[in-house]
């Protein structure tokens, strides 16, 4: 992340980060990283708006390259 952030909470398969991004439109942002398995995770973004409204978005990621042990040259 380019902006400063603070780790708010951690668990066995998740991590919550609060950013210092704050403006009139989006308010405070929290990113929750859910690690489903070693090859995939998703990020849920929670926007706490200044008018006590919240909105969320979710984005999924997965590894598309082979794991290191599969990268052995013949």
N, CA and C atoms as a LAMMPS dump frame, in Angstrom:
ITEM: TIMESTEP
0
ITEM: NUMBER OF ATOMS
222
ITEM: BOX BOUNDS ff ff ff
-5.0000000000000000e+02 5.0000000000000000e+02
-5.0000000000000000e+02 5.0000000000000000e+02
-5.0000000000000000e+02 5.0000000000000000e+02
ITEM: ATOMS id mol type element x y z
1 1 1 N 0.847 -1.173 0
2 1 2 C 0 0 0
3 1 3 C 0.895 1.239 0
4 2 1 N 0.45 2.247 -0.69
5 2 2 C 1.241 3.468 -0.785
6 2 3 C 1.013 4.397 0.396
7 3 1 N -0.182 4.392 0.949
8 3 2 C -0.483 5.268 2.082
9 3 3 C -0.165 4.554 3.392
10 4 1 N -0.077 5.331 4.472
11 4 2 C 0.157 4.703 5.768
12 4 3 C -1.071 3.898 6.165
13 5 1 N -0.82 2.85 6.927
14 5 2 C -1.905 1.989 7.372
15 5 3 C -1.585 1.449 8.752
16 6 1 N -2.601 0.871 9.374
17 6 2 C -2.456 0.304 10.707
18 6 3 C -3.148 -1.054 10.705
19 7 1 N -2.484 -2.083 11.243
20 7 2 C -3.113 -3.4 11.368
21 7 3 C -4.029 -3.352 12.578
22 8 1 N -5.32 -3.561 12.333
23 8 2 C -6.331 -3.433 13.383
24 8 3 C -6.597 -4.762 14.067
25 9 1 N -6.653 -5.842 13.278
26 9 2 C -6.987 -7.15 13.843
27 9 3 C -6.395 -8.245 12.971
28 10 1 N -5.983 -9.335 13.605
29 10 2 C -5.483 -10.498 12.865
30 10 3 C -6.172 -11.742 13.394
31 11 1 N -6.238 -12.743 12.552
32 11 2 C -6.821 -14.021 12.94
33 11 3 C -6.111 -15.132 12.206
34 12 1 N -6.62 -16.329 12.348
35 12 2 C -5.971 -17.485 11.719
36 12 3 C -5.916 -17.35 10.207
37 13 1 N -6.968 -16.84 9.591
38 13 2 C -6.997 -16.746 8.132
39 13 3 C -7.438 -15.367 7.621
40 14 1 N -7.262 -14.328 8.433
41 14 2 C -7.631 -12.994 7.974
42 14 3 C -6.749 -11.924 8.61
43 15 1 N -6.782 -10.744 8.008
44 15 2 C -6.013 -9.59 8.464
45 15 3 C -6.833 -8.348 8.146
46 16 1 N -7.022 -7.451 9.112
47 16 2 C -7.781 -6.216 8.91
48 16 3 C -6.82 -5.037 8.982
49 17 1 N -6.86 -4.192 7.956
50 17 2 C -5.988 -3.023 7.867
51 17 3 C -6.854 -1.774 7.753
52 18 1 N -6.518 -0.748 8.52
53 18 2 C -7.185 0.557 8.443
54 18 3 C -6.214 1.518 7.779
55 19 1 N -6.67 2.214 6.76
56 19 2 C -5.784 3.148 6.06
57 19 3 C -5.968 4.552 6.598
58 20 1 N -5.033 5.407 6.252
59 20 2 C -5.136 6.811 6.628
60 20 3 C -5.864 7.62 5.563
61 21 1 N -6.37 6.929 4.521
62 21 2 C -7.136 7.626 3.488
63 21 3 C -8.464 8.088 4.092
64 22 1 N -8.753 9.341 3.96
65 22 2 C -10.027 9.845 4.465
66 22 3 C -10.353 11.114 3.696
67 23 1 N -11.562 11.146 3.154
68 23 2 C -12.018 12.353 2.493
69 23 3 C -13.535 12.451 2.621
70 24 1 N -14.12 13.509 2.109
71 24 2 C -15.557 13.735 2.262
72 24 3 C -16.403 12.678 1.559
73 25 1 N -15.88 12.109 0.486
74 25 2 C -16.67 11.156 -0.296
75 25 3 C -16.629 9.744 0.279
76 26 1 N -15.447 9.24 0.58
77 26 2 C -15.336 7.831 0.975
78 26 3 C -15.191 7.611 2.477
79 27 1 N -14.811 8.615 3.237
80 27 2 C -14.595 8.406 4.661
81 27 3 C -13.407 7.51 4.93
82 28 1 N -13.45 6.745 6.024
83 28 2 C -12.347 5.869 6.424
84 28 3 C -12.473 4.52 5.719
85 29 1 N -11.329 3.942 5.304
86 29 2 C -11.341 2.657 4.607
87 29 3 C -10.695 1.574 5.458
88 30 1 N -11.323 0.416 5.49
89 30 2 C -10.792 -0.776 6.144
90 30 3 C -10.697 -1.878 5.095
91 31 1 N -9.546 -2.551 5.023
92 31 2 C -9.345 -3.66 4.097
93 31 3 C -9.234 -4.942 4.91
94 32 1 N -10.044 -5.934 4.591
95 32 2 C -9.954 -7.235 5.241
96 32 3 C -9.48 -8.245 4.215
97 33 1 N -8.349 -8.877 4.489
98 33 2 C -7.776 -9.895 3.613
99 33 3 C -8.15 -11.26 4.181
100 34 1 N -8.912 -12.058 3.418
101 34 2 C -9.295 -13.409 3.823
102 34 3 C -8.468 -14.4 3.016
103 35 1 N -7.66 -15.213 3.689
104 35 2 C -6.812 -16.191 3.025
105 35 3 C -7.541 -17.531 3.031
106 36 1 N -8.089 -17.919 1.861
107 36 2 C -8.865 -19.147 1.77
108 36 3 C -7.973 -20.384 1.741
109 37 1 N -6.857 -20.304 1.01
110 37 2 C -5.88 -21.385 0.93
111 37 3 C -4.584 -20.763 0.419
112 38 1 N -3.497 -21.537 0.292
113 38 2 C -2.218 -20.936 -0.129
114 38 3 C -2.247 -20.294 -1.515
115 39 1 N -3.228 -20.626 -2.333
116 39 2 C -3.259 -20.113 -3.704
117 39 3 C -4.341 -19.078 -3.972
118 40 1 N -5.161 -18.75 -2.987
119 40 2 C -6.206 -17.759 -3.26
120 40 3 C -6.576 -16.992 -1.991
121 41 1 N -6.989 -15.771 -2.199
122 41 2 C -7.478 -14.932 -1.115
123 41 3 C -8.419 -13.892 -1.713
124 42 1 N -9.183 -13.242 -0.868
125 42 2 C -9.984 -12.126 -1.353
126 42 3 C -9.893 -10.976 -0.368
127 43 1 N -10.139 -9.791 -0.907
128 43 2 C -10.056 -8.563 -0.119
129 43 3 C -11.437 -7.928 -0.099
130 44 1 N -11.903 -7.631 1.084
131 44 2 C -13.164 -6.925 1.229
132 44 3 C -12.848 -5.535 1.758
133 45 1 N -13.361 -4.521 1.081
134 45 2 C -13.108 -3.135 1.472
135 45 3 C -14.372 -2.58 2.106
136 46 1 N -14.237 -2.034 3.302
137 46 2 C -15.351 -1.406 3.996
138 46 3 C -15.087 0.09 4.034
139 47 1 N -16.012 0.854 3.516
140 47 2 C -15.927 2.32 3.55
141 47 3 C -16.878 2.813 4.635
142 48 1 N -16.341 3.463 5.628
143 48 2 C -17.182 4.082 6.658
144 48 3 C -17.33 5.552 6.287
145 49 1 N -18.465 5.889 5.719
146 49 2 C -18.696 7.249 5.255
147 49 3 C -18.919 8.197 6.426
148 50 1 N -18.71 9.441 6.161
149 50 2 C -18.8 10.451 7.22
150 50 3 C -20.22 10.633 7.735
151 51 1 N -21.217 10.195 6.968
152 51 2 C -22.616 10.333 7.393
153 51 3 C -23.134 9.034 8.014
154 52 1 N -22.24 8.238 8.621
155 52 2 C -22.568 6.971 9.27
156 52 3 C -23.147 5.931 8.327
157 53 1 N -22.855 6.024 7.053
158 53 2 C -23.253 5.001 6.103
159 53 3 C -22.035 4.123 5.832
160 54 1 N -22.277 2.886 5.444
161 54 2 C -21.172 1.997 5.088
162 54 3 C -21.455 1.365 3.735
163 55 1 N -20.396 1.034 3.036
164 55 2 C -20.514 0.286 1.787
165 55 3 C -19.332 -0.658 1.711
166 56 1 N -19.508 -1.76 1.001
167 56 2 C -18.427 -2.737 0.879
168 56 3 C -18.222 -3.124 -0.57
169 57 1 N -17.044 -3.587 -0.859
170 57 2 C -16.733 -4.163 -2.161
171 57 3 C -15.792 -5.33 -1.904
172 58 1 N -15.747 -6.279 -2.844
173 58 2 C -14.934 -7.473 -2.663
174 58 3 C -14.216 -7.792 -3.967
175 59 1 N -12.944 -8.201 -3.849
176 59 2 C -12.141 -8.544 -5.019
177 59 3 C -11.388 -9.846 -4.72
178 60 1 N -11.389 -10.771 -5.681
179 60 2 C -10.775 -12.084 -5.502
180 60 3 C -9.441 -12.163 -6.24
181 61 1 N -8.486 -12.89 -5.651
182 61 2 C -7.161 -13.079 -6.236
183 61 3 C -6.785 -14.55 -6.123
184 62 1 N -6.087 -15.062 -7.127
185 62 2 C -5.56 -16.415 -7.028
186 62 3 C -4.224 -16.493 -7.737
187 63 1 N -3.402 -17.419 -7.3
188 63 2 C -2.075 -17.612 -7.869
189 63 3 C -2.23 -18.304 -9.224
190 64 1 N -1.541 -17.777 -10.233
191 64 2 C -1.629 -18.401 -11.547
192 64 3 C -0.297 -18.96 -12.002
193 65 1 N 0.742 -18.782 -11.209
194 65 2 C 2.055 -19.345 -11.545
195 65 3 C 2.243 -20.63 -10.748
196 66 1 N 3.041 -21.553 -11.236
197 66 2 C 3.284 -22.795 -10.49
198 66 3 C 3.995 -22.512 -9.168
199 67 1 N 3.812 -23.393 -8.233
200 67 2 C 4.54 -23.274 -6.975
201 67 3 C 6.013 -23.579 -7.235
202 68 1 N 6.932 -23.112 -6.403
203 68 2 C 8.37 -23.281 -6.657
204 68 3 C 8.803 -24.718 -6.924
205 69 1 N 8.258 -25.71 -6.231
206 69 2 C 8.708 -27.082 -6.442
207 69 3 C 8.296 -27.599 -7.829
208 70 1 N 7.305 -26.956 -8.461
209 70 2 C 6.896 -27.339 -9.811
210 70 3 C 7.708 -26.619 -10.875
211 71 1 N 8.583 -25.725 -10.481
212 71 2 C 9.364 -24.936 -11.417
213 71 3 C 10.754 -25.516 -11.65
214 72 1 N 10.97 -26.75 -11.336
215 72 2 C 12.288 -27.376 -11.472
216 72 3 C 12.589 -27.596 -12.949
217 73 1 N 13.758 -27.143 -13.372
218 73 2 C 14.179 -27.325 -14.778
219 73 3 C 14.583 -28.785 -14.998
220 74 1 N 14.3 -29.357 -16.199
221 74 2 C 14.685 -30.763 -16.459
222 74 3 C 16.191 -30.937 -16.57
